[in-house]
Amino acid sequence: MSEISDLSKLCIHTITTKPWSLQQACEKYSAKGIKGISVWRETLETQSLADSKKMLDDNGMVPVSLIRGGFFTGSEQDRQEATDINKAAIDEAAAIGTPLIVLVCGATPGQSVKENITQIEAGIEAVLPYAEAANIKLGIEPLHPMYGDTRSAIVTMKMANDMAERINSDFLGVTVDVYHLWWELELEQEIRRCGKNDHLFSFHICDWKLDMTDMLQDRGLMGEGIINIKEIRQWVENTGFSGYNEVEIFSKIYWAMDQDDYLEMIIEAYLNKS
């Protein structure tokens, strides 16, 4: 099993250090030798897209992905609004120079799983030509089943693979997040399947704490929980994936602490527990 010895493949999501602005995140990450950054759309709201790109460029940052697109389900009006929102996200991704948008695909209570899946597929197909024209890839992120009520009807790696294969575009793939997928018995073979199709677009890491107090906003640092991150990373790398290891942590606990101290903890956990 390969060991991590440097920060060359470390990417941090801006949501991980949520109290920091995009400018602060760029400066703080860069100062530690971290060049990968995945940008959450809300960090773009306080300045122009041109200024956002300048912040990234001036600090030598590599924008890995934009988060997030998706939420394709609901009424006809909801679905049309989702198309417009996703096209706007594609424009943002192109403007700041990131090649990928991660999709949290959506689910609407009261609709069947099949109906939600059908609407998600139609929603992706509606925006895919726009993404292709902008040279922006879309990554379906399967979420843990606990989010299957309102966040995503795509709740397994197999479901994400199935949809990517049905749509069959070079611009549509899958985002693998250990927090959502660690429990799957056939995860290794589904990751292998994804890689064989050239659909493995990005890889997210954090940990699942046994004493979690909030299923959304109490994720753990790598090594703080039960996920065998190194094993899953090896499965991902065995496909030929050579992209970034993206640290995505939602945590009220960590957001409340000094973010400089927290960044040091992220680096230590990444080097020793990932």
C-alpha positions as CSV (number, residue, x, y, z in Angstrom):
1,M,0.0,0.0,0.0
2,S,1.5,3.3,-1.1
3,E,2.3,5.9,1.6
4,I,1.8,9.7,1.3
5,S,5.1,11.6,1.9
6,D,4.4,15.0,0.5
7,L,1.6,17.5,-0.2
8,S,1.8,17.5,-4.0
9,K,-1.6,15.7,-4.3
10,L,-3.4,17.4,-1.4
11,C,-6.4,19.4,-2.2
12,I,-8.6,21.2,0.4
13,H,-12.2,22.2,-0.1
14,T,-12.9,25.8,0.9
15,I,-15.9,24.4,3.0
16,T,-13.3,22.5,5.1
17,T,-12.0,25.8,6.4
18,K,-15.4,27.5,6.1
19,P,-14.5,30.6,8.2
20,W,-11.9,31.7,5.7
21,S,-12.7,33.7,2.6
22,L,-11.4,32.5,-0.7
23,Q,-8.6,35.0,-0.5
24,Q,-7.6,33.7,3.0
25,A,-7.9,30.1,1.9
26,C,-5.6,30.7,-1.1
27,E,-3.0,32.5,1.0
28,K,-3.1,30.1,3.9
29,Y,-3.0,26.9,1.8
30,S,-0.3,28.2,-0.5
31,A,1.9,29.3,2.5
32,K,1.9,25.6,3.6
33,G,2.8,24.3,0.2
34,I,-0.7,23.1,-0.7
35,K,-1.7,23.9,-4.2
36,G,-4.9,22.0,-4.8
37,I,-8.2,23.8,-3.9
38,S,-11.8,22.9,-4.6
39,V,-14.0,26.0,-4.5
40,W,-17.5,26.1,-3.0
41,R,-19.7,28.4,-4.9
42,E,-20.6,30.6,-2.0
43,T,-16.9,31.8,-1.7
44,L,-17.3,33.4,-5.2
45,E,-20.2,35.6,-4.1
46,T,-18.2,38.3,-2.3
47,Q,-16.1,39.3,-5.3
48,S,-16.2,39.1,-9.1
49,L,-15.2,35.9,-10.9
50,A,-12.2,37.8,-12.4
51,D,-11.0,38.7,-8.9
52,S,-11.6,35.1,-7.8
53,K,-9.4,33.8,-10.6
54,K,-6.7,36.4,-9.8
55,M,-6.7,35.2,-6.1
56,L,-6.1,31.6,-7.3
57,D,-3.5,32.6,-9.9
58,D,-1.6,35.0,-7.6
59,N,-1.2,32.2,-5.0
60,G,-0.3,29.5,-7.5
61,M,-3.4,27.5,-6.6
62,V,-4.7,24.7,-8.8
63,P,-8.6,24.8,-8.9
64,V,-9.6,21.1,-8.8
65,S,-13.3,21.3,-8.8
66,L,-16.3,23.6,-8.2
67,I,-18.9,22.5,-5.7
68,R,-21.7,22.1,-6.3
69,G,-24.1,21.5,-9.1
70,G,-27.1,19.2,-9.3
71,F,-30.4,19.1,-7.4
72,F,-32.2,18.1,-10.6
73,T,-35.5,16.8,-9.1
74,G,-38.9,18.3,-8.3
75,S,-41.6,20.2,-10.1
76,E,-41.3,21.3,-13.7
77,Q,-40.4,24.7,-12.5
78,D,-37.9,23.3,-10.0
79,R,-36.2,21.4,-12.8
80,Q,-36.0,24.3,-15.1
81,E,-34.5,26.5,-12.3
82,A,-32.0,23.7,-11.7
83,T,-31.0,23.7,-15.4
84,D,-30.4,27.5,-15.2
85,I,-28.5,27.2,-11.9
86,N,-26.2,24.5,-13.3
87,K,-25.5,26.4,-16.4
88,A,-24.5,29.4,-14.2
89,A,-22.2,27.0,-12.2
90,I,-20.6,25.9,-15.5
91,D,-20.0,29.5,-16.4
92,E,-18.3,30.0,-13.0
93,A,-16.1,26.9,-13.4
94,A,-15.0,28.1,-16.8
95,A,-14.3,31.6,-15.4
96,I,-12.1,30.5,-12.5
97,G,-10.4,27.7,-14.5
98,T,-11.6,24.6,-12.8
99,P,-12.2,21.5,-15.0
100,L,-14.9,19.8,-12.9
101,I,-18.2,20.4,-11.2
102,V,-19.3,18.0,-8.5
103,L,-23.0,17.1,-8.7
104,V,-25.2,16.5,-5.6
105,C,-28.0,15.2,-7.7
106,G,-31.1,15.8,-5.6
107,A,-34.1,14.0,-4.3
108,T,-37.7,15.2,-3.8
109,P,-39.8,13.8,-0.9
110,G,-43.0,12.3,-2.1
111,Q,-41.5,11.1,-5.4
112,S,-40.5,7.5,-5.9
113,V,-36.8,6.7,-6.1
114,K,-37.4,5.7,-9.8
115,E,-39.0,9.1,-10.5
116,N,-36.1,10.9,-8.8
117,I,-33.6,8.9,-10.8
118,T,-35.4,9.6,-14.1
119,Q,-35.4,13.4,-13.3
120,I,-31.7,13.4,-12.4
121,E,-30.8,11.7,-15.6
122,A,-32.9,14.1,-17.6
123,G,-31.4,17.0,-15.7
124,I,-27.9,16.0,-16.4
125,E,-28.7,15.4,-20.1
126,A,-30.2,18.9,-20.3
127,V,-27.0,20.6,-19.1
128,L,-24.4,18.3,-20.5
129,P,-24.1,19.9,-24.0
130,Y,-23.6,23.3,-22.2
131,A,-20.8,21.7,-20.1
132,E,-19.2,20.1,-23.1
133,A,-19.2,23.4,-25.0
134,A,-17.4,25.0,-22.0
135,N,-15.0,22.0,-21.6
136,I,-16.2,21.4,-18.1
137,K,-16.7,17.9,-16.8
138,L,-19.5,16.8,-14.4
139,G,-19.0,14.3,-11.6
140,I,-21.9,12.5,-10.0
141,E,-21.3,12.1,-6.3
142,P,-23.2,9.2,-4.8
143,L,-24.2,10.1,-1.2
144,H,-24.7,7.9,1.8
145,P,-28.3,6.6,2.0
146,M,-29.1,8.8,5.0
147,Y,-29.2,11.7,2.5
148,G,-31.5,9.9,0.1
149,D,-34.5,11.9,1.3
150,T,-33.7,15.4,0.0
151,R,-30.1,15.5,-1.1
152,S,-29.5,12.7,-3.6
153,A,-31.3,9.6,-4.8
154,I,-28.0,8.4,-6.1
155,V,-26.8,6.5,-2.9
156,T,-24.4,3.8,-4.1
157,M,-21.4,3.7,-6.3
158,K,-23.2,1.2,-8.6
159,M,-26.0,3.7,-9.1
160,A,-23.6,6.4,-10.1
161,N,-21.7,4.0,-12.4
162,D,-24.9,2.8,-14.0
163,M,-26.0,6.4,-14.8
164,A,-22.7,7.5,-16.1
165,E,-22.6,4.4,-18.4
166,R,-26.2,5.0,-19.6
167,I,-25.5,8.7,-20.5
168,N,-22.1,7.7,-21.9
169,S,-20.3,11.0,-22.3
170,D,-16.6,11.8,-21.8
171,F,-17.7,14.8,-19.8
172,L,-19.7,12.8,-17.2
173,G,-18.1,10.7,-14.5
174,V,-18.2,9.9,-10.8
175,T,-16.8,11.5,-7.7
176,V,-15.8,9.0,-5.0
177,D,-16.2,10.2,-1.4
178,V,-15.1,7.8,1.3
179,Y,-17.6,9.3,3.8
180,H,-20.5,8.2,1.6
181,L,-19.2,4.9,0.3
182,W,-17.0,3.2,2.9
183,W,-19.8,0.8,3.9
184,E,-20.3,-0.7,0.5
185,L,-19.5,-4.4,0.2
186,E,-18.7,-4.3,-3.5
187,L,-16.9,-0.9,-3.4
188,E,-13.6,-2.2,-4.7
189,Q,-15.1,-3.7,-7.8
190,E,-17.3,-0.7,-8.5
191,I,-14.3,1.6,-8.2
192,R,-12.5,-0.7,-10.6
193,R,-15.5,-0.6,-13.0
194,C,-15.5,3.2,-12.8
195,G,-11.8,3.5,-13.6
196,K,-12.1,1.0,-16.5
197,N,-14.7,3.3,-18.1
198,D,-12.5,6.4,-17.5
199,H,-15.3,7.8,-15.3
200,L,-13.4,8.3,-12.0
201,F,-13.1,12.0,-11.9
202,S,-12.3,12.9,-8.3
203,F,-11.7,11.5,-4.9
204,H,-12.7,13.0,-1.5
205,I,-11.4,12.0,2.0
206,C,-12.4,12.6,5.6
207,D,-13.5,10.1,8.3
208,W,-16.7,8.7,10.0
209,K,-16.6,9.2,13.7
210,L,-18.2,6.7,16.1
211,D,-19.3,9.5,18.4
212,M,-20.7,11.7,15.7
213,T,-23.2,14.3,17.0
214,D,-24.4,15.6,13.7
215,M,-24.6,13.4,10.6
216,L,-24.0,16.4,8.3
217,Q,-21.6,18.7,10.2
218,D,-19.5,16.4,12.4
219,R,-17.2,14.7,10.0
220,G,-13.8,13.6,11.3
221,L,-10.2,14.2,10.2
222,M,-8.6,11.3,8.5
223,G,-7.7,8.7,11.2
224,E,-10.3,10.0,13.6
225,G,-12.9,7.4,12.7
226,I,-13.6,4.0,11.2
227,I,-13.0,4.4,7.5
228,N,-10.0,2.5,6.0
229,I,-9.0,5.5,3.9
230,K,-5.6,4.1,2.8
231,E,-7.2,0.9,1.4
232,I,-9.9,2.8,-0.5
233,R,-7.2,5.2,-1.8
234,Q,-5.2,2.3,-3.0
235,W,-8.3,0.9,-4.9
236,V,-8.7,4.4,-6.5
237,E,-5.0,4.6,-7.4
238,N,-5.1,1.0,-8.8
239,T,-7.4,2.3,-11.6
240,G,-4.7,4.7,-12.8
241,F,-6.2,7.7,-11.1
242,S,-3.5,10.3,-10.4
243,G,-5.6,13.2,-9.3
244,Y,-5.8,15.0,-6.0
245,N,-6.8,13.6,-2.6
246,E,-9.5,16.2,-1.7
247,V,-10.1,16.9,2.0
248,E,-13.8,17.7,2.4
249,I,-14.9,18.1,6.1
250,F,-18.1,19.6,7.4
251,S,-17.5,20.2,11.1
252,K,-19.0,22.7,13.5
253,I,-16.3,21.7,15.9
254,Y,-13.4,22.4,13.6
255,W,-15.0,25.5,12.2
256,A,-15.1,27.0,15.7
257,M,-11.4,26.5,16.4
258,D,-8.4,28.6,15.2
259,Q,-8.3,27.7,11.5
260,D,-4.5,28.0,11.3
261,D,-4.2,25.3,14.0
262,Y,-6.8,23.3,12.2
263,L,-4.9,23.5,8.9
264,E,-1.9,22.0,10.7
265,M,-4.1,19.2,11.9
266,I,-5.3,18.5,8.4
267,I,-1.7,18.3,7.1
268,E,-0.6,15.9,9.8
269,A,-3.7,13.7,9.3
270,Y,-3.2,13.7,5.6
271,L,0.4,12.7,5.8
272,N,0.0,10.0,8.5
273,K,-3.6,8.7,8.2
274,S,-4.5,8.9,4.5
